[in-house]
């Protein structure tokens, strides 16, 4: 059967209040807050938290083995959920984000529809995240207020993730940091729109709660994670990388979604500046980027004012980091951002870096491995390990390489 003959059952506006939307998990804190926004809008999202070997096996059975590993896992997780018996298949739909450009994620919708058809789930509606009006093609519509709340939610999510990572390795009572994070996720979801937008006050209160957690002195080796967005963040994709590093006595540093969002927006601005294009698209990209960057600066200001924890760099600093390494036109996958993040880590004294890339993501393989050598030439103390993730990758081999990196790690850097 050709692609054109595969049925395309799209999510419609009438299904909004009747169908459960299955959403594959990537970042738990971020997705829980976004889930709350979707519920406020009248949708019924269900985050898929499953994490077992059968998910990759479902993906291998349902997707061509030459596709990228994140697609295989996302689709495998969806098929596994539909087969679980936990959902009413007559009232269930699937939600994916839809991207453009040269990334294979542009093909996720067609790959998913093929997989659904192959597994006799061809009647399951497929929705994709879209900021335009609802259409017969399955776009999800969110109000302007909801979209702004999602951006504000990224501020809180990035803060909770960053500060939680700075506390977990040092907490005296195991699980104390997670309880504070869970408390604030629930509190933020329950807030009305007006209180939710009080970023300075809410961030300060969050920081005070984390600062009150009894902790040991900071003596851990610090390890930064960079790479392809799904593998970088998803425990399913990276075999629980963050937890493993913490178990091995490390403090993990991971950039937030605000940086990635601004990277995508800046890439559109740069493309318009170099190649021309729609004036309206250029103006809109600049306006949205300025709005998101203002939110990031609110976050940075709150962390510095409280004084206990380390704040991220302003994105204007991130943009400058790859000068002399890569042009900003290198924007396939994580492009120049991957290199900029490695250099930012080194400039704050974090020389130990794990660069992760999945099978099938050629741009990130080229950038991570290609730029690692140049960075090591310029910074001899850089301790960079690149890890590949695919269905056949050996977890033991990955862990052995991480242990070797930690054995060669430098002393904890001062803050």
Secondary structure, 3 states (H helix, E strand, C coil): CCHHHCCCCECCHHHCCCCEEEEECCCHHHHHHHHHHHHHCCCEEEEECCCCHHHHHHHHHHCCCCCCHHHHHHHHHHHHHHHCCCCCCCCEEEEEECCCCCCHHHHHHHHHHHHHHHCCCCCCEEEEECCCCCCCCCEECCCHHHHHHHHHHHHHHHHHHHHHHHHHCCECCCCHHHHHHHHHHHHHHHCCHHHHCCHHHHHHHHHHHHHCCCECCCCCEEEEEEECHHHHHCHHHHCCHHHHHHHCCEEEEECCHHHHHHHHHHHHHHHHHHHCCCHHHHHHHHHHHHHHHHHHHHHHHHHHHHCCCCCCCCHHHHHHHCCCCCCCCCCCCCHHHHHHHHHHHHHCCCCEEEEEEECCCHHHHHHHHHHHHHHHHHCCCCEEEEEEECCCCCHHHHHHHHHHHHHCCCCCCCC
